[in-house]
Amino acid sequence: MFLSILIGYFEQFIFVFTLIFFHELGHFETARLFKYKIDKIYLYPTGGISKFTSTINQTFIKELLVLINGPLFQIITYLLIKKIYPYERSLVFLKNVHYSILIFNLLPIYPLDGGKLLNLFLNKIFSFRKSFNYTIYISYLVIIIFILKIPFNFKINYFFMTLFLLYKTTEEYKKRNYYFDKFVLERYLYSFNIDKICVVDSIRDFKKYYKHIIKSNNKIILEREALKEKYEN
């Protein structure tokens, strides 16, 4: 009996590890296709986090593909295992684990996939700074909902998962000025092929997928000129 229990736990571990591994592999291979440099991949019981080194000023479609291919690879892996695995009882656990990992990673909490997707679409509407701040605020709102549920649904894994999310979101919030400075500095150092143009009041209002014309005190300044003045002076 002990042996069968041990085998059952090992089987569950393999299911969890396989789904998380192929989820991160989806991010990894897509990022590699776009010449991103892979820094680190963290694997956790409820998912993983891939750290890439790339310019912040990537195109919308590249960022979208890197993000959605993680969940997509996981879904394909789940369907393949479901099709070929012979033990029906085990497939119930597989299904629960698959949807738990998938839903968890798609929560609108930064830096989970869902939080990054939220930030991606907010950047289509708002400035880089506002998009990031709004993403963090929404992340905290969702975490607060989790915290309020703790007394009514106390489970040790739920408690630690909530603490983990709070910690990661706070760590990202502390980096908000660094991300913005990196975003603007890249605009000065490199040339990006961006077609859309918008008018803004200052560099602080720069949007991710646009080139800019700064209108200030009845003066018109092109983005390149404003950046040269900022960094060369």
HELIX and SHEET records of a PDB file:
HELIX    1   1 PHE A    2  LEU A   33  1                                  32    
HELIX    2   2 PHE A   60  ILE A   84  1                                  25    
HELIX    3   3 GLU A   88  ASN A  105  1                                  18    
HELIX    4   4 ASP A  113  LEU A  122  1                                  10    
HELIX    5   5 PHE A  128  LYS A  149  1                                  22    
HELIX    6   6 ILE A  156  LYS A  174  1                                  19    
HELIX    7   7 ARG A  176  LEU A  189  1                                  14    
HELIX    8   8 ILE A  203  ASP A  205  5                                   3    
HELIX    9   9 GLU A  223  GLU A  232  1                                  10    
SHEET    1   A 2 LYS A  37  TYR A  44  0                                        
SHEET    2   A 2 GLY A  47  THR A  53 -1                                        
SHEET    1   B 3 ILE A 197  VAL A 200  0                                        
SHEET    2   B 3 LYS A 211  SER A 216  1                                        
SHEET    3   B 3 LYS A 219  LEU A 222 -1                                        
END                                                                             
